[in-house]
Amino acid sequence: MGMHNFRELKIWQRSIDLAEAIYKITADFPNEEKFGLISQLRRCVVSVPSNISEGAGRATNKQFKYFLEISMGSCNEVQTQLELSFRFNFIPKETLDKLNDENLQIYKMILVFYNSLKSE
């Protein structure tokens, strides 16, 4: 049965930390990217913990799993936006690698949690 306390989930906690980190680095992006890459990267990174918390409040594990799938998709989008940020020289390789590594760890954790949820 569903209804998890999302604040206790490590996947939620770590994805909140990643969102904070990405908000900080995008603050230094060129101003002309305000409605482009900054907005897109922030939206997709915020989508990860947002969908975890929304799914945690659903009545069934099946519903929760649907929102975890969206979170995993958003993790992939974060990776793409970070790659673009690197290619456009907005972030150095070290930052790309660090953020991509954390994003990948979160993705894997979500997948493990997803697979652990029993279907009703």
The 8 nearest C-alpha neighbors of each residue, nearest first, counted from 0:
[[1, 59, 60, 58, 2, 119, 117, 118],
 [2, 0, 59, 60, 58, 3, 57, 55],
 [3, 1, 56, 55, 58, 57, 4, 0],
 [2, 4, 55, 5, 1, 56, 57, 8],
 [5, 3, 6, 7, 55, 2, 8, 56],
 [4, 6, 8, 52, 7, 3, 55, 11],
 [7, 5, 8, 4, 11, 12, 52, 9],
 [8, 6, 5, 4, 9, 12, 11, 3],
 [7, 9, 5, 11, 10, 6, 12, 4],
 [10, 8, 12, 11, 13, 7, 6, 108],
 [11, 9, 8, 13, 12, 14, 105, 109],
 [10, 12, 48, 14, 8, 9, 13, 15],
 [13, 11, 9, 15, 14, 10, 8, 16],
 [14, 12, 16, 15, 10, 11, 9, 17],
 [13, 15, 17, 11, 16, 48, 12, 10],
 [16, 14, 18, 12, 13, 17, 48, 11],
 [17, 15, 13, 19, 14, 18, 20, 12],
 [16, 18, 14, 20, 19, 15, 21, 13],
 [19, 17, 15, 21, 44, 16, 20, 45],
 [18, 20, 16, 22, 17, 21, 15, 23],
 [21, 19, 17, 23, 18, 22, 16, 24],
 [20, 22, 18, 24, 23, 19, 25, 17],
 [21, 23, 19, 25, 20, 24, 18, 26],
 [24, 22, 20, 21, 26, 25, 19, 27],
 [23, 25, 21, 26, 22, 27, 20, 28],
 [24, 26, 28, 27, 22, 23, 37, 21],
 [25, 27, 23, 24, 28, 22, 37, 29],
 [28, 26, 25, 24, 29, 23, 89, 30],
 [29, 27, 25, 26, 89, 30, 32, 37],
 [30, 28, 31, 32, 27, 33, 89, 26],
 [29, 31, 32, 33, 28, 27, 34, 26],
 [30, 32, 29, 33, 34, 35, 28, 36],
 [33, 31, 35, 30, 36, 34, 29, 37],
 [34, 32, 37, 30, 31, 35, 38, 36],
 [35, 33, 38, 32, 37, 36, 31, 39],
 [36, 34, 32, 38, 33, 37, 39, 31],
 [35, 37, 39, 32, 38, 40, 34, 33],
 [38, 36, 33, 40, 39, 35, 32, 25],
 [37, 39, 41, 34, 36, 35, 40, 42],
 [38, 40, 36, 42, 41, 37, 35, 43],
 [41, 39, 37, 43, 42, 38, 80, 36],
 [40, 42, 38, 44, 39, 43, 45, 37],
 [43, 41, 39, 45, 40, 44, 38, 46],
 [42, 44, 46, 73, 40, 45, 41, 77],
 [43, 45, 41, 46, 18, 42, 47, 77],
 [46, 44, 42, 43, 47, 18, 41, 48],
 [45, 47, 43, 49, 44, 48, 50, 42],
 [46, 48, 70, 45, 49, 44, 50, 73],
 [49, 47, 51, 11, 50, 14, 46, 15],
 [50, 48, 46, 52, 51, 47, 53, 45],
 [49, 51, 53, 66, 52, 48, 47, 70],
 [50, 52, 48, 54, 49, 53, 67, 55],
 [53, 51, 55, 5, 49, 50, 54, 48],
 [54, 52, 50, 55, 56, 51, 49, 57],
 [53, 55, 63, 66, 51, 57, 56, 52],
 [56, 54, 3, 52, 2, 53, 57, 5],
 [57, 55, 2, 54, 53, 3, 58, 52],
 [58, 56, 54, 55, 59, 2, 63, 62],
 [57, 59, 1, 2, 56, 0, 60, 62],
 [60, 58, 1, 0, 61, 62, 57, 63],
 [59, 61, 63, 1, 62, 0, 64, 118],
 [62, 60, 64, 59, 63, 118, 65, 119],
 [61, 63, 65, 59, 60, 64, 57, 54],
 [62, 64, 54, 60, 66, 65, 61, 55],
 [65, 63, 67, 61, 66, 62, 113, 60],
 [64, 66, 68, 62, 63, 67, 61, 69],
 [67, 65, 69, 54, 68, 50, 63, 64],
 [66, 68, 70, 64, 69, 65, 51, 71],
 [69, 67, 71, 65, 66, 70, 64, 72],
 [68, 70, 72, 66, 67, 71, 73, 65],
 [71, 69, 47, 67, 73, 68, 72, 50],
 [70, 72, 74, 68, 73, 69, 106, 67],
 [73, 71, 69, 75, 74, 70, 68, 76],
 [72, 74, 76, 70, 75, 71, 43, 47],
 [75, 73, 71, 77, 76, 72, 106, 70],
 [76, 74, 78, 72, 73, 77, 79, 71],
 [75, 77, 73, 79, 78, 74, 80, 72],
 [78, 76, 74, 80, 75, 79, 44, 43],
 [79, 77, 75, 81, 76, 80, 99, 82],
 [80, 78, 76, 82, 81, 77, 83, 75],
 [79, 81, 83, 77, 82, 78, 40, 84],
 [80, 82, 84, 78, 83, 79, 77, 85],
 [83, 81, 79, 85, 84, 80, 86, 78],
 [82, 84, 86, 80, 85, 81, 87, 79],
 [83, 85, 81, 89, 87, 82, 86, 90],
 [84, 86, 88, 90, 82, 83, 87, 89],
 [85, 87, 83, 88, 84, 82, 89, 90],
 [86, 88, 84, 85, 89, 83, 90, 82],
 [89, 87, 85, 86, 90, 84, 91, 83],
 [88, 90, 84, 87, 85, 28, 91, 86],
 [89, 91, 85, 88, 84, 94, 95, 92],
 [92, 90, 94, 93, 85, 95, 88, 89],
 [91, 93, 95, 94, 96, 85, 90, 97],
 [92, 94, 96, 91, 95, 97, 90, 98],
 [95, 93, 97, 91, 92, 96, 98, 90],
 [96, 94, 92, 98, 93, 97, 99, 81],
 [95, 97, 99, 93, 94, 98, 100, 92],
 [96, 98, 94, 100, 99, 95, 93, 101],
 [99, 97, 101, 100, 95, 96, 102, 94],
 [100, 98, 102, 96, 101, 97, 95, 103],
 [99, 101, 103, 97, 98, 102, 96, 104],
 [102, 100, 104, 98, 103, 99, 105, 97],
 [101, 103, 99, 105, 100, 104, 98, 106],
 [104, 102, 106, 100, 105, 101, 99, 107],
 [105, 103, 101, 107, 106, 102, 108, 100],
 [104, 106, 108, 102, 103, 107, 10, 109],
 [105, 107, 103, 109, 104, 108, 71, 102],
 [108, 106, 110, 104, 105, 109, 103, 111],
 [107, 109, 105, 111, 110, 106, 112, 104],
 [110, 108, 112, 106, 107, 111, 113, 105],
 [109, 111, 113, 107, 108, 112, 114, 106],
 [112, 110, 108, 114, 113, 109, 107, 115],
 [111, 113, 115, 109, 110, 114, 108, 116],
 [114, 112, 110, 111, 115, 116, 109, 64],
 [113, 115, 111, 112, 116, 110, 117, 109],
 [116, 114, 112, 113, 111, 117, 110, 118],
 [117, 115, 113, 114, 60, 118, 112, 64],
 [116, 118, 115, 119, 60, 114, 61, 0],
 [119, 117, 61, 60, 116, 59, 0, 64],
 [118, 117, 60, 61, 0, 59, 116, 1]]
